[in-house]
């Protein structure tokens, strides 16, 4: 049962990752349109700035669970190299609890915040004035999924919680692509941030 | 408890939680919330979602994923190999030309991709075997590429500089220009050291073999059309930025589209799966950085609300230590932080707190960005994080990690020398932005 839950959470995180890539493409298209409108047509931009910001926010919150699942959030794994297996498991569990605590609290707080925007019919203060509950929704959804992913990782990493028929590599069953991706948590991808 | 003691406690708790191995973003956010609630009460939580979301609600942030996509497109094509080949064809007659080609290719590719590990991988795959074949010592061959790869975070367009610009609200165009001459200075220092070493017997000088084949002018010219468009894009980005024609996000967006178009046209990268893989990797990288940015906003809000940042700046001002002693301590702190954390995380965690201190000591924040970035470059070739060392080790597994580390050490000293030179001659960083964009004050 727990195993199925883990697979469902991994599947949802992967879906979030796909949506995040699409949102980045939306932001890319919007900024190109903005450049065309502003510099070629000489007109003023109306919706593009907000579309870019909202897409980026959406990509960040909805893509974050996938990044957690694929160990892409940078951390300091210094102690891992110097402690035994038992202590490493304890450290890993404690680290997961920090993630669960923070993400869970933000999910809870942001749900209320989103609800206020929905119930109060908040709109952005601009010419376009889009309703704010749409971009705000990314935060409770993403942070809830982040909490679930961290919780699911913690449970599946614990040998006490694995059933007798659980496969040895939990990620492999959820998403084979992820194992190829897997890299040290302190090693960001070669895309540019580390620069 | 006073603000300074509280600040000390924040530092201890943050380091403690980071050592547990929790992601940097969530540690920053968790520490911020714990201290806000502990000091201000539960009511302080009301503003937390607003601040966390607000950290991302900026058009300027778009430049980060767009430059990452741009670098990803270049890194996933054969542009690195062409660049290496172009430089090699033009420089093969120059004594030690291979070393110059390698470091030059690193500098240019690093500027294009904005990524140190991508540069090490792209140039190292060709450069290291070729250098070893030609009799260069293993340490020199691997160390030069590891160090050359770090240039990517200094030479524009640099993600690290964008993050600094956003964290400290300084001009990204000015930061880019400030990184250019120090980047060239570092490249020059690397080349100089590489050439000195290559001529010594221990560096391979005694067994150094000349290239057996030559290149005709036609062969030299034919590789240029594949490389020149990428260089023109970089030049174009810098031009529109310093000319104030477009914002960094607009320039980055157009740059990303143009690089994507070029890899399709020049390198025939037409398979959807290749593009998807590149976009997925770019998304992971971008989300990781953006999440730290959002959490760092919460962290800065906590530090400011609890009056820790301001008290720390006042305290340091009251210490009346010499400004250069202060700078030496800050450098040491950044160096140690860079040993354990990637550049973006160090900048987001420290820049908002360090900036008031730097400014009150009379240092230029643009100049400081260059110093900070070179410090971060050192972290990329020193353990335990030392990302470039591991990338090189992955390319040539038969060369042991300590050999790469020892090979990279002299290049690290070149970076320290560059920091010293920049402290003595700050105009190396400031002349170009001041000349092209006017003085900052």
Boltz contact constraints between the chains, C-beta under 6 A:
constraints:
  - contact:
      token1: [A, 20]
      token2: [B, 283]
      max_distance: 6.0
  - contact:
      token1: [A, 21]
      token2: [B, 279]
      max_distance: 6.0
  - contact:
      token1: [A, 21]
      token2: [B, 280]
      max_distance: 6.0
  - contact:
      token1: [A, 21]
      token2: [B, 283]
      max_distance: 6.0
  - contact:
      token1: [A, 24]
      token2: [B, 65]
      max_distance: 6.0
  - contact:
      token1: [A, 24]
      token2: [B, 283]
      max_distance: 6.0
  - contact:
      token1: [A, 27]
      token2: [B, 62]
      max_distance: 6.0
  - contact:
      token1: [A, 28]
      token2: [B, 253]
      max_distance: 6.0
  - contact:
      token1: [A, 31]
      token2: [B, 253]
      max_distance: 6.0
  - contact:
      token1: [A, 32]
      token2: [B, 253]
      max_distance: 6.0
  - contact:
      token1: [A, 32]
      token2: [B, 257]
      max_distance: 6.0
  - contact:
      token1: [A, 35]
      token2: [B, 250]
      max_distance: 6.0
  - contact:
      token1: [A, 35]
      token2: [B, 254]
      max_distance: 6.0
  - contact:
      token1: [A, 49]
      token2: [B, 59]
      max_distance: 6.0
  - contact:
      token1: [A, 52]
      token2: [B, 59]
      max_distance: 6.0
  - contact:
      token1: [A, 52]
      token2: [B, 62]
      max_distance: 6.0
  - contact:
      token1: [A, 53]
      token2: [B, 57]
      max_distance: 6.0
  - contact:
      token1: [A, 53]
      token2: [B, 59]
      max_distance: 6.0
  - contact:
      token1: [A, 56]
      token2: [B, 61]
      max_distance: 6.0
  - contact:
      token1: [A, 57]
      token2: [B, 56]
      max_distance: 6.0
  - contact:
      token1: [A, 60]
      token2: [B, 56]
      max_distance: 6.0
  - contact:
      token1: [A, 60]
      token2: [B, 287]
      max_distance: 6.0
  - contact:
      token1: [A, 60]
      token2: [B, 290]
      max_distance: 6.0
  - contact:
      token1: [A, 63]
      token2: [B, 283]
      max_distance: 6.0
  - contact:
      token1: [A, 63]
      token2: [B, 287]
      max_distance: 6.0
  - contact:
      token1: [A, 64]
      token2: [B, 287]
      max_distance: 6.0
  - contact:
      token1: [A, 64]
      token2: [B, 291]
      max_distance: 6.0
  - contact:
      token1: [A, 67]
      token2: [B, 284]
      max_distance: 6.0
  - contact:
      token1: [A, 67]
      token2: [B, 287]
      max_distance: 6.0
  - contact:
      token1: [A, 67]
      token2: [B, 288]
      max_distance: 6.0
  - contact:
      token1: [A, 72]
      token2: [B, 284]
      max_distance: 6.0
  - contact:
      token1: [A, 72]
      token2: [B, 288]
      max_distance: 6.0
  - contact:
      token1: [A, 73]
      token2: [B, 23]
      max_distance: 6.0
  - contact:
      token1: [A, 73]
      token2: [B, 288]
      max_distance: 6.0
  - contact:
      token1: [A, 74]
      token2: [B, 24]
      max_distance: 6.0
  - contact:
      token1: [A, 74]
      token2: [B, 342]
      max_distance: 6.0
  - contact:
      token1: [A, 74]
      token2: [B, 345]
      max_distance: 6.0
  - contact:
      token1: [A, 75]
      token2: [B, 21]
      max_distance: 6.0
  - contact:
      token1: [A, 75]
      token2: [B, 23]
      max_distance: 6.0
  - contact:
      token1: [A, 76]
      token2: [B, 18]
      max_distance: 6.0
  - contact:
      token1: [A, 76]
      token2: [B, 340]
      max_distance: 6.0
  - contact:
      token1: [A, 77]
      token2: [B, 21]
      max_distance: 6.0
  - contact:
      token1: [A, 78]
      token2: [B, 384]
      max_distance: 6.0
  - contact:
      token1: [A, 79]
      token2: [B, 19]
      max_distance: 6.0
  - contact:
      token1: [A, 91]
      token2: [B, 20]
      max_distance: 6.0
  - contact:
      token1: [A, 91]
      token2: [B, 21]
      max_distance: 6.0
  - contact:
      token1: [A, 94]
      token2: [B, 20]
      max_distance: 6.0
  - contact:
      token1: [A, 95]
      token2: [B, 20]
      max_distance: 6.0
  - contact:
      token1: [A, 95]
      token2: [B, 21]
      max_distance: 6.0
  - contact:
      token1: [A, 95]
      token2: [B, 22]
      max_distance: 6.0
  - contact:
      token1: [A, 98]
      token2: [B, 17]
      max_distance: 6.0
  - contact:
      token1: [A, 98]
      token2: [B, 22]
      max_distance: 6.0
  - contact:
      token1: [A, 98]
      token2: [B, 26]
      max_distance: 6.0
  - contact:
      token1: [A, 98]
      token2: [B, 30]
      max_distance: 6.0
  - contact:
      token1: [A, 99]
      token2: [B, 22]
      max_distance: 6.0
  - contact:
      token1: [A, 99]
      token2: [B, 26]
      max_distance: 6.0
  - contact:
      token1: [A, 102]
      token2: [B, 26]
      max_distance: 6.0
  - contact:
      token1: [A, 102]
      token2: [B, 29]
      max_distance: 6.0
  - contact:
      token1: [A, 102]
      token2: [B, 30]
      max_distance: 6.0
  - contact:
      token1: [A, 109]
      token2: [B, 45]
      max_distance: 6.0
  - contact:
      token1: [A, 109]
      token2: [B, 48]
      max_distance: 6.0
  - contact:
      token1: [A, 109]
      token2: [B, 49]
      max_distance: 6.0
  - contact:
      token1: [A, 110]
      token2: [B, 49]
      max_distance: 6.0
  - contact:
      token1: [A, 113]
      token2: [B, 49]
      max_distance: 6.0
  - contact:
      token1: [A, 139]
      token2: [B, 53]
      max_distance: 6.0
  - contact:
      token1: [A, 186]
      token2: [B, 385]
      max_distance: 6.0
  - contact:
      token1: [A, 187]
      token2: [B, 387]
      max_distance: 6.0
  - contact:
      token1: [A, 188]
      token2: [B, 342]
      max_distance: 6.0
  - contact:
      token1: [A, 189]
      token2: [B, 281]
      max_distance: 6.0
  - contact:
      token1: [A, 189]
      token2: [B, 284]
      max_distance: 6.0
  - contact:
      token1: [A, 189]
      token2: [B, 285]
      max_distance: 6.0
  - contact:
      token1: [A, 190]
      token2: [B, 115]
      max_distance: 6.0
  - contact:
      token1: [A, 190]
      token2: [B, 117]
      max_distance: 6.0
  - contact:
      token1: [A, 190]
      token2: [B, 118]
      max_distance: 6.0
  - contact:
      token1: [A, 191]
      token2: [B, 68]
      max_distance: 6.0
  - contact:
      token1: [A, 191]
      token2: [B, 72]
      max_distance: 6.0
  - contact:
      token1: [A, 191]
      token2: [B, 115]
      max_distance: 6.0
  - contact:
      token1: [A, 191]
      token2: [B, 281]
      max_distance: 6.0
  - contact:
      token1: [A, 191]
      token2: [B, 282]
      max_distance: 6.0
  - contact:
      token1: [A, 191]
      token2: [B, 285]
      max_distance: 6.0
  - contact:
      token1: [A, 192]
      token2: [B, 68]
      max_distance: 6.0
  - contact:
      token1: [A, 192]
      token2: [B, 71]
      max_distance: 6.0
  - contact:
      token1: [A, 192]
      token2: [B, 114]
      max_distance: 6.0
  - contact:
      token1: [A, 192]
      token2: [B, 115]
      max_distance: 6.0
  - contact:
      token1: [A, 192]
      token2: [B, 159]
      max_distance: 6.0
  - contact:
      token1: [A, 192]
      token2: [B, 285]
      max_distance: 6.0
  - contact:
      token1: [A, 193]
      token2: [B, 159]
      max_distance: 6.0
  - contact:
      token1: [A, 193]
      token2: [B, 285]
      max_distance: 6.0
  - contact:
      token1: [A, 193]
      token2: [B, 289]
      max_distance: 6.0
  - contact:
      token1: [A, 193]
      token2: [B, 344]
      max_distance: 6.0
  - contact:
      token1: [A, 194]
      token2: [B, 116]
      max_distance: 6.0
  - contact:
      token1: [A, 194]
      token2: [B, 342]
      max_distance: 6.0
  - contact:
      token1: [A, 194]
      token2: [B, 343]
      max_distance: 6.0
  - contact:
      token1: [A, 194]
      token2: [B, 387]
      max_distance: 6.0
  - contact:
      token1: [A, 195]
      token2: [B, 114]
      max_distance: 6.0
  - contact:
      token1: [A, 195]
      token2: [B, 116]
      max_distance: 6.0
  - contact:
      token1: [A, 195]
      token2: [B, 152]
      max_distance: 6.0
  - contact:
      token1: [A, 195]
      token2: [B, 153]
      max_distance: 6.0
  - contact:
      token1: [A, 195]
      token2: [B, 158]
      max_distance: 6.0
  - contact:
      token1: [A, 195]
      token2: [B, 159]
      max_distance: 6.0
  - contact:
      token1: [A, 195]
      token2: [B, 160]
      max_distance: 6.0
  - contact:
      token1: [A, 195]
      token2: [B, 343]
      max_distance: 6.0
